[in-house]
Amino acid sequence: MMKRCKRGLLFLLTAAMMLLMTSVVSAKAVFEIETPESCGAGDTIEVKVRLQAEEALQDSDVFLVYDKSCFEFADAEDGEHDASAGTVRFRGDFSANSFGQEWTATFKAIRSGSAVFSISDKWVQDTKKNVVESSAEDVTVKITANTGGNTQTDETDTEGTDGTDMYIRANVSMTLHLTEPKEVPSCFIETTANINGTSCKAWTLHEKMQEETDYGASLADYYALYGYTEKAEDAAWYLYDEKEGTFQRLLMLDNVKIKQTAAEDAQPQEDAAEEDSEGTTVFEKLTGLMIGVFVLLVIVIIVFNVVYSRMEKKSRAKFMEERRKESREALMKKRADERNAAMQQRREEKPEKNESQNMQRPD
């Protein structure tokens, strides 16, 4: 019984180790964005999102992020468009033993400049229901002014001096209304920016922000602004490129720790990003849980071995004592039988001797 219990615990330990190795070492997947290197203002381009994996896939979910100031969404094959966020969502629909999929969306260039297409909130799962580690790279498209066309210029308009009614019109397709944020990221430093001749409250990006996202340019060329394009309840952070005069929504703030503070008293905290515990992924949590289970099983096995060894030692001693007792009893019985046999033999020999003596006696 004890041996069966020991084998069962060893089996559980082996299964836990295999599950832990499966969780930590998983297959990888790559998202690729395919676009033309350049196009002209007014042109329509196709943007392909391609997923390739090392193992057969079961499910996936990914967002294609585009620059709303430079491109206008036209159509998407099996995609869900969110105009306010500037994203197109693609969900995987994999057949048996499928190692990838491709989606297509079309966009119309509305102004000259440089626009970035990127991947956000990617999630991939294989046929074994394991989360697959995935990667993606951004793609930049250069938009040139068509011959004879008109290049849109930036305009600035203000109302009031407190910043609540101020708005900036970057181009005819986007107007950013500035408003006071309730929360300020700890990696922002408050300052005053001069945008197209108008002074307004803005924030510069701390150098820690560069570690989170590679902008491919100097941080001094960017300002962070808080505002909305249509509804005040949809206010969000935007990144203003001073060189190109364009806006882009700051999606990476989902992974940056937010500090509750008054807007006029916002102070940077350099170590906030390092102390962030909210960015822990589900994969890391599962890995930590499996490590805890593994350690617990090791402790259980050690304790079981100690208890089992002591019980086995006592059982062996008891068995040897019973064997010795049985041996003594058998030996004593054998000796008693031998004595009884000897006595019986002497009793049988004695009458014969007496009879022989009687036969020699004279009449």
TISEMAR-895301 format. One line per field, with one value per residue (C-alpha): residue number from 1; residue in one letter; x, z, y negated. Coordinates in pm, 1 decimal. Example, Ala and Ser with C-alpha at 12.3 -4.5 7.8 and 13.67 -1.06 7.14 Angstrom:
2
n <- [1:2]
res <- [A:S]
px <- [1230.0:1367.0]
pz <- [780.0:714.0]
py <- [450.0:106.0]
# end
This chain:
363
n <- [1:2:3:4:5:6:7:8:9:10:11:12:13:14:15:16:17:18:19:20:21:22:23:24:25:26:27:28:29:30:31:32:33:34:35:36:37:38:39:40:41:42:43:44:45:46:47:48:49:50:51:52:53:54:55:56:57:58:59:60:61:62:63:64:65:66:67:68:69:70:71:72:73:74:75:76:77:78:79:80:81:82:83:84:85:86:87:88:89:90:91:92:93:94:95:96:97:98:99:100:101:102:103:104:105:106:107:108:109:110:111:112:113:114:115:116:117:118:119:120:121:122:123:124:125:126:127:128:129:130:131:132:133:134:135:136:137:138:139:140:141:142:143:144:145:146:147:148:149:150:151:152:153:154:155:156:157:158:159:160:161:162:163:164:165:166:167:168:169:170:171:172:173:174:175:176:177:178:179:180:181:182:183:184:185:186:187:188:189:190:191:192:193:194:195:196:197:198:199:200:201:202:203:204:205:206:207:208:209:210:211:212:213:214:215:216:217:218:219:220:221:222:223:224:225:226:227:228:229:230:231:232:233:234:235:236:237:238:239:240:241:242:243:244:245:246:247:248:249:250:251:252:253:254:255:256:257:258:259:260:261:262:263:264:265:266:267:268:269:270:271:272:273:274:275:276:277:278:279:280:281:282:283:284:285:286:287:288:289:290:291:292:293:294:295:296:297:298:299:300:301:302:303:304:305:306:307:308:309:310:311:312:313:314:315:316:317:318:319:320:321:322:323:324:325:326:327:328:329:330:331:332:333:334:335:336:337:338:339:340:341:342:343:344:345:346:347:348:349:350:351:352:353:354:355:356:357:358:359:360:361:362:363]
res <- [M:M:K:R:C:K:R:G:L:L:F:L:L:T:A:A:M:M:L:L:M:T:S:V:V:S:A:K:A:V:F:E:I:E:T:P:E:S:C:G:A:G:D:T:I:E:V:K:V:R:L:Q:A:E:E:A:L:Q:D:S:D:V:F:L:V:Y:D:K:S:C:F:E:F:A:D:A:E:D:G:E:H:D:A:S:A:G:T:V:R:F:R:G:D:F:S:A:N:S:F:G:Q:E:W:T:A:T:F:K:A:I:R:S:G:S:A:V:F:S:I:S:D:K:W:V:Q:D:T:K:K:N:V:V:E:S:S:A:E:D:V:T:V:K:I:T:A:N:T:G:G:N:T:Q:T:D:E:T:D:T:E:G:T:D:G:T:D:M:Y:I:R:A:N:V:S:M:T:L:H:L:T:E:P:K:E:V:P:S:C:F:I:E:T:T:A:N:I:N:G:T:S:C:K:A:W:T:L:H:E:K:M:Q:E:E:T:D:Y:G:A:S:L:A:D:Y:Y:A:L:Y:G:Y:T:E:K:A:E:D:A:A:W:Y:L:Y:D:E:K:E:G:T:F:Q:R:L:L:M:L:D:N:V:K:I:K:Q:T:A:A:E:D:A:Q:P:Q:E:D:A:A:E:E:D:S:E:G:T:T:V:F:E:K:L:T:G:L:M:I:G:V:F:V:L:L:V:I:V:I:I:V:F:N:V:V:Y:S:R:M:E:K:K:S:R:A:K:F:M:E:E:R:R:K:E:S:R:E:A:L:M:K:K:R:A:D:E:R:N:A:A:M:Q:Q:R:R:E:E:K:P:E:K:N:E:S:Q:N:M:Q:R:P:D]
px <- [0.0:280.1:467.5:157.2:118.1:483.2:450.5:137.7:315.4:612.1:370.4:210.8:554.2:650.5:322.0:371.0:724.2:600.9:319.3:562.6:799.5:505.2:401.2:749.3:874.1:606.9:606.6:644.2:439.1:516.8:281.8:395.7:252.5:286.5:234.5:370.9:682.5:519.6:205.6:54.7:-205.1:-545.5:-424.0:-579.7:-343.3:-381.6:-240.6:-195.1:-154.7:6.2:41.4:289.0:350.3:571.1:277.8:-81.8:-306.9:-655.0:-734.6:-592.0:-689.9:-499.6:-549.1:-398.5:-334.6:-315.9:-247.3:-586.1:-420.8:-266.3:-497.6:-870.2:-1018.2:-1189.3:-1264.3:-1143.1:-1184.8:-1323.4:-1216.0:-1388.6:-1311.2:-1304.1:-1289.7:-1237.3:-940.9:-798.8:-781.3:-897.1:-951.0:-885.4:-986.5:-839.3:-1050.3:-814.3:-878.7:-724.0:-341.5:-328.8:-4.0:-109.9:-356.4:-367.9:-605.4:-640.5:-757.8:-762.3:-690.5:-697.2:-408.5:-549.6:-233.0:140.2:385.6:495.9:244.2:303.5:106.5:153.8:19.7:-148.9:-307.4:-197.7:-301.4:-239.8:-336.8:-228.7:-434.5:-314.9:-475.8:-135.4:-79.0:182.8:447.4:417.8:609.9:547.5:726.6:590.1:586.1:618.3:460.4:574.2:293.8:390.3:183.5:36.3:141.2:-95.5:-260.1:-297.2:-104.4:-307.3:-154.2:-188.8:-406.1:-445.9:-750.3:-807.3:-1092.7:-1024.4:-699.4:-760.5:-707.8:-1050.4:-1197.6:-877.2:-848.2:-590.9:-685.1:-399.4:-575.2:-926.5:-991.3:-899.3:-957.4:-812.5:-993.4:-758.5:-887.8:-749.6:-655.8:-768.2:-465.8:-113.5:133.3:432.3:664.8:537.7:692.0:458.9:566.9:431.0:443.5:416.4:213.1:172.2:219.6:-21.3:97.0:-73.6:-15.1:169.0:394.8:734.3:817.6:1057.7:1357.2:1206.4:936.0:1199.4:1256.2:888.2:856.5:1117.8:999.9:1294.0:1344.6:1450.3:1201.5:1257.6:1052.7:736.9:477.5:202.7:-139.2:-467.8:-790.9:-1067.6:-1169.7:-1547.7:-1682.1:-1540.0:-1590.7:-1354.8:-1064.5:-725.0:-354.0:-208.1:147.7:225.7:518.7:660.5:861.2:577.8:289.8:89.7:-95.7:-98.0:-288.2:-67.9:-179.8:122.5:-6.7:-202.8:126.3:245.9:170.4:-69.1:-25.5:-335.6:-256.1:-391.9:-311.8:-141.2:73.3:178.9:534.0:737.7:840.7:1135.6:1092.3:716.6:759.0:1001.2:758.9:464.2:297.5:-21.4:155.0:204.8:73.0:-148.7:136.5:368.0:98.2:41.6:416.2:445.3:152.1:308.3:641.7:458.1:279.8:610.3:781.1:484.6:499.3:873.7:812.4:533.3:759.9:1041.5:809.5:650.5:991.5:1096.9:771.5:774.0:1136.7:1060.6:749.0:937.5:1219.2:972.6:791.3:1120.0:1225.4:887.5:912.0:1262.5:1146.7:855.9:1095.0:1329.3:1036.6:911.0:1262.8:1296.1:957.7:1037.6:1377.2:1222.6:955.0:1217.3:1422.4:1113.4:1023.8:1378.0:1366.7:1029.4:1155.9:1468.1:1263.1:1024.2:1317.5:1467.8:1133.3:1110.7:1467.1:1429.7:1164.8:1380.8:1679.4:1476.3:1343.3:1691.9:1805.1:1509.7:1598.3:1954.8:1828.8:1844.5:1536.3]
pz <- [0.0:94.5:-226.2:-433.6:-257.0:-323.3:-689.9:-712.4:-565.5:-797.0:-1090.0:-977.4:-945.3:-1296.3:-1438.8:-1263.8:-1404.4:-1755.4:-1721.8:-1590.2:-1880.9:-2121.1:-1967.5:-1967.4:-2300.4:-2557.2:-2930.6:-3089.3:-3341.3:-3553.4:-3679.2:-3997.4:-4149.0:-4525.6:-4679.7:-4973.5:-4882.4:-5003.1:-5162.2:-5261.3:-5079.5:-5201.9:-5289.3:-5148.0:-5021.3:-4898.5:-4560.6:-4491.2:-4144.1:-4157.7:-3869.3:-3879.9:-3594.0:-3519.2:-3407.9:-3521.0:-3395.0:-3249.0:-3178.5:-3208.4:-3156.6:-3274.4:-3333.2:-3630.5:-3525.9:-3792.0:-3787.9:-3823.0:-3909.9:-4225.3:-4324.3:-4347.5:-4305.0:-4619.1:-4577.1:-4404.9:-4481.2:-4167.2:-3953.5:-3689.5:-3727.8:-3433.0:-3570.1:-3234.5:-3142.1:-3493.0:-3487.4:-3691.3:-3497.5:-3657.8:-3502.6:-3602.2:-3776.2:-3813.0:-3985.3:-3876.3:-3862.5:-3961.3:-3877.0:-3972.7:-4133.2:-4331.0:-4309.7:-4539.6:-4480.4:-4715.2:-4622.8:-4804.9:-4756.0:-4664.3:-4617.3:-4683.3:-4416.0:-4246.3:-4090.3:-3873.9:-3878.6:-3563.5:-3379.5:-3040.0:-2787.2:-2972.6:-2836.0:-2983.4:-2861.3:-3000.5:-3033.8:-2688.3:-2540.9:-2451.9:-2492.3:-2762.3:-2727.5:-3023.4:-3163.0:-3418.1:-3577.4:-3681.5:-4044.9:-4164.2:-4487.3:-4647.7:-4802.3:-5068.5:-5209.5:-5548.1:-5844.1:-5873.7:-5543.4:-5235.3:-4923.4:-4605.9:-4359.1:-3983.3:-3819.9:-3458.2:-3294.0:-2931.0:-2711.4:-2356.3:-2158.9:-1906.8:-2162.1:-2116.2:-2433.6:-2634.7:-2937.8:-3207.6:-3563.8:-3706.5:-4039.3:-4181.3:-4066.9:-3699.0:-3434.9:-3090.1:-2805.7:-2511.4:-2160.6:-1811.0:-1730.6:-1403.6:-1398.1:-1514.3:-1598.5:-1368.0:-1669.4:-1789.7:-1702.7:-1722.7:-1942.7:-2181.9:-2555.2:-2842.1:-3113.6:-3432.7:-3242.9:-2960.8:-2606.3:-2426.4:-2141.7:-2250.1:-2112.2:-2221.2:-2213.8:-1951.4:-2072.9:-1904.0:-2171.9:-2433.3:-2265.4:-2315.1:-2679.3:-2943.3:-3126.5:-3363.1:-3298.9:-3027.5:-2743.7:-2756.2:-3079.9:-2904.9:-2668.9:-2486.3:-2496.4:-2335.6:-2524.4:-2740.0:-3104.5:-3078.5:-2727.2:-2399.5:-2232.4:-2493.7:-2392.2:-2413.6:-2438.6:-2776.3:-2895.5:-3097.3:-3339.2:-3346.4:-3662.5:-3871.4:-3696.6:-3655.3:-3371.5:-3271.5:-2989.0:-2707.3:-2689.5:-2493.0:-2179.4:-2103.0:-1970.2:-1785.3:-1416.5:-1354.8:-1058.7:-903.3:-879.3:-946.2:-1294.9:-1169.6:-918.9:-1132.6:-1047.0:-1224.9:-1049.5:-1223.7:-1066.4:-1126.8:-1440.9:-1263.2:-970.2:-1194.3:-1092.4:-1291.9:-1618.6:-1520.3:-1794.7:-1751.0:-1873.4:-1597.2:-1333.6:-1452.8:-1454.2:-1096.4:-991.3:-1150.1:-978.5:-645.3:-710.8:-806.3:-485.4:-278.1:-440.7:-373.6:-5.0:11.1:-147.6:98.8:400.7:264.9:213.2:572.1:719.4:487.8:576.8:948.1:904.2:682.0:938.3:1218.3:999.7:912.2:1279.3:1375.7:1096.3:1206.2:1567.5:1459.5:1250.6:1546.8:1774.4:1524.1:1493.2:1871.3:1901.3:1615.4:1772.7:2113.4:1960.2:1767.5:2081.5:2275.3:1998.4:2003.1:2381.9:2363.3:2088.1:2292.6:2601.7:2399.2:2254.1:2599.1:2726.2:2437.0:2489.6:2868.9:2853.9:2600.8:2837.6:3130.4:2916.6:2812.8:3175.6:3271.3:3001.1:3150.1:3505.6:3605.2:3697.6]
py <- [0.0:-239.6:-158.7:-236.3:-573.5:-653.0:-565.7:-784.9:-1088.6:-1036.9:-1026.9:-1355.1:-1514.8:-1403.1:-1534.6:-1870.0:-1901.2:-1823.9:-2078.9:-2338.0:-2279.5:-2306.6:-2640.1:-2791.0:-2658.4:-2727.6:-2764.4:-3105.6:-3297.8:-3604.2:-3875.1:-4048.7:-4366.5:-4400.7:-4747.4:-4946.0:-5143.4:-5464.3:-5604.1:-5936.6:-6142.0:-6026.5:-5675.4:-5358.5:-5089.5:-4733.1:-4636.6:-4265.9:-4117.1:-3774.0:-3525.9:-3235.4:-2988.2:-2688.7:-2471.3:-2422.3:-2702.8:-2701.6:-3069.2:-3421.3:-3784.6:-4091.3:-4466.3:-4651.1:-5013.9:-5285.3:-5660.4:-5832.1:-6162.2:-6014.5:-5727.8:-5681.5:-5331.2:-5199.7:-4828.3:-4510.2:-4145.3:-3975.3:-4271.4:-4486.4:-4856.8:-5099.4:-5453.4:-5625.7:-5406.3:-5383.8:-5004.2:-4704.9:-4382.5:-4044.6:-3711.8:-3377.0:-3112.7:-2818.6:-2488.7:-2157.9:-2164.4:-2532.0:-2710.2:-3063.3:-3299.8:-3623.6:-3920.8:-4222.7:-4580.5:-4882.5:-5244.2:-5577.4:-5821.5:-6164.7:-6369.9:-6362.1:-6255.2:-5934.2:-5695.2:-5388.5:-5064.1:-4857.0:-4551.4:-4578.4:-4338.2:-4025.6:-3686.1:-3338.3:-2989.4:-2652.2:-2333.7:-2221.8:-2535.8:-2681.1:-3055.7:-3105.0:-3375.3:-3613.4:-3908.9:-4184.7:-4479.2:-4817.1:-4930.0:-5289.6:-5414.7:-5739.9:-5946.8:-6197.4:-6481.9:-6394.2:-6610.2:-6902.0:-6814.3:-7027.5:-6938.9:-6990.0:-7234.7:-7242.2:-7503.9:-7607.6:-7758.2:-7847.4:-7953.7:-8067.7:-8056.8:-7777.3:-7500.7:-7340.4:-7491.2:-7493.3:-7269.7:-7209.1:-7117.8:-6910.9:-6853.4:-6856.4:-6499.4:-6545.2:-6809.2:-6745.9:-6924.6:-6969.7:-6906.2:-6853.7:-6490.7:-6335.8:-6106.5:-6179.8:-5898.6:-5906.3:-5901.4:-6244.2:-6581.2:-6882.6:-7171.2:-7434.5:-7370.6:-7613.6:-7440.9:-7639.9:-7964.6:-7878.7:-7812.4:-7522.9:-7279.2:-6965.6:-6693.7:-6571.3:-6202.0:-6077.6:-5877.6:-5567.7:-5579.1:-5500.3:-5162.1:-5072.9:-5177.4:-5253.1:-5563.5:-5562.3:-5936.0:-6177.7:-6215.1:-6590.2:-6597.2:-6476.2:-6621.9:-6436.5:-6604.7:-6502.5:-6555.4:-6411.4:-6418.9:-6374.0:-6309.8:-6437.7:-6098.8:-5947.8:-6173.2:-6003.7:-6076.4:-6171.3:-6206.2:-6519.3:-6506.1:-6858.0:-6797.1:-6651.4:-6826.7:-6503.7:-6334.0:-5968.8:-5805.7:-5672.7:-5308.5:-5188.9:-5363.5:-5045.8:-4902.1:-5215.2:-5267.0:-5558.3:-5791.6:-5948.8:-6318.6:-6664.6:-6791.0:-7107.1:-6912.5:-6613.8:-6504.2:-6233.5:-5916.4:-5754.8:-5414.5:-5382.3:-5174.3:-4938.9:-4893.9:-4812.9:-4491.6:-4542.1:-4461.5:-4099.0:-3878.2:-3574.9:-3358.2:-3483.4:-3428.0:-3071.1:-3008.0:-3134.3:-2917.2:-2607.8:-2677.4:-2702.2:-2371.6:-2209.9:-2328.0:-2208.2:-1864.3:-1839.7:-1919.2:-1659.0:-1395.9:-1468.3:-1449.3:-1131.4:-968.3:-1048.2:-911.6:-611.2:-526.7:-532.3:-317.6:-75.8:-48.7:27.8:279.9:454.9:472.4:617.6:873.8:983.1:1015.1:1237.3:1448.3:1492.7:1583.3:1838.6:1982.8:2016.8:2184.3:2423.7:2507.7:2569.3:2790.1:2984.3:3043.2:3148.3:3393.2:3532.4:3578.4:3749.8:3979.2:4067.1:4142.7:4356.5:4549.8:4616.4:4738.7:4982.4:5112.5:5172.4:5454.6:5644.0:5631.8:5762.8:6045.3:6151.7:6161.3:6382.0:6631.1:6682.1:6744.9:7136.3:7325.6]
# end
